[in-house]
């Protein structure tokens, strides 16, 4: 995997990265949708329908640092500069907990999928900067809207409204919402209750992480196989550059990570869903 990522990094020019840096705005504190239980009482929809999970919405394009994650092993001088590798390896506590709980749930539900929590972290980083640096409450609800751009066909896909604005606040067109940036029509088929409150809300990191895990594991995929891993990521966003970016962060997090307090995660430099500015 490391060799693959090195090749991918070399193939991604500064021009390509800059060109792809058009991104989302920010997600709605929309009301939750009642669900029926762990299996949600319905047949599993196809993850590769008319639109991928995000509707091919824009995403954060920066790559992980070349230096090692530099996972802390003790107290650090608060006045000292933090190396970028160490800073980027920090994942907000509640968000990290959601990724790991989703991995544990999928290990029981679909043991053949071999979903690593680091894949959810890589996607969460690229989609929303881990919910805008961990801007969530103790239950995992986002503190501010995390919405993608209006998918009205102007520079983005054309996806007319499917949720009457319930989640994305738009009754004309859909928008990707929440820390994992699901479009409402995808959420309608894949919404999950990851925190056991009886509701399915894409603006809750526990719900969104579990839904993302199930979506990635669909179609009998074994994510320990490179071909299945690539197919899973491309089902989330059908862009080769998106695939390359997620794989780069996956490899980075596999080398090490650590927990940081909620709200103190590193914000993306590029504009988009995870950058409140």
Residue, then its C-alpha position, 0 to 999 in steps of 0.5 A: x500500500x505504501x508504494x501505491x500511495x507514493x506513486x499516487x502522490x507523484x502523479x498528483x500535480x499541484x495544478x490538479x490539486x488546485x483544480x479540484x479544490x472547489x468544495x462544499x459549504x457547511x450541514x444541517x441540524x436537521x431532525x432525525x428519522x425514526x428507524x426500526x433497528x440494527x438491520x433497519x428492516x429493509x433490503x440493502x440498496x445498491x451502493x452504485x446507483x444513479x449517484x454515489x454517496x456524496x453525489x460527487x460533491x467536492x471535497x478537501x484535496x490536501x494530502x497528508x504530510x510526508x513526515x511520520x504521524x509522530x504519535x505522542x508518547x508523553x507530555x509536550x511543551x505547550x509553547x513548542x511548535x507542533x510538527x504538521x505530521x503530529x497535528x494531522x495525526x490528531x483526531x477529535x475524541x468523539x469523532x475517533x470514537x465513532x469511527x472505532x465503534x463503526x469498525x467494531x459493529x461492522x466486524x460483527x455484522x460483516x466480518x468478511x468485509x474487514x473494514x478498518x476504522x482508518x478508512x472511515x477516518x480517511x474519508x471523514x478527513x477528506x469530506x469534512x475535516x473530521x466534522x470541522x475539527x471535531x465541532x460536535x457535542x458529546x452525543x456526536x451531533x454537529x454544532x453547526x451545519x455541514x452542507x455541500x454545495x447546491x447540486x443544481x447542475x451548475x458546476x456540480x451534479x444535478x440532483x433535484x430535491x428528495x427530502x423536502x429539505x429535511x436534512x439539507x435545508x433545500x426544497x429544490x435541490x439536494x446537498x451533501x450533508x453531515x460529517x460524512x457528506x451523504x446526499x439525502x437520497x443515499x441516506x434514505x437507503x443507508x441511514x443508520x443509528x450508530x448511537x442507539x437513540x432510535x434515530x438516523x441522522x446524517x448530522x450525527x457522527x456515530x450515525x454517519x460513520x456506521x452508515x458509511x461503513x455499511x455502504x463501503x462494505x456493500x456488495x460483499x466487498x472484502x476491503x483487505x483486497x485492493x480491488x475491493x477497497x478501490x471499488x468501495x472508495x469510488x462508490x463514495x465519490x467517482x473520482x480517481x483523484x478522490x480515490x488517490x487522496x483517500x488512500x493517502x490519508x488511509x496509509x497515513x492513519x495506519x502509521x499512527x494517530x492519537x486522540x485530541x479534544x473535540x474542537x481542537x482537530x486540524x481544520x483543512x486549508x482548502x475551502x469546503x464542508x469542513x472549513x467554517x470560513 
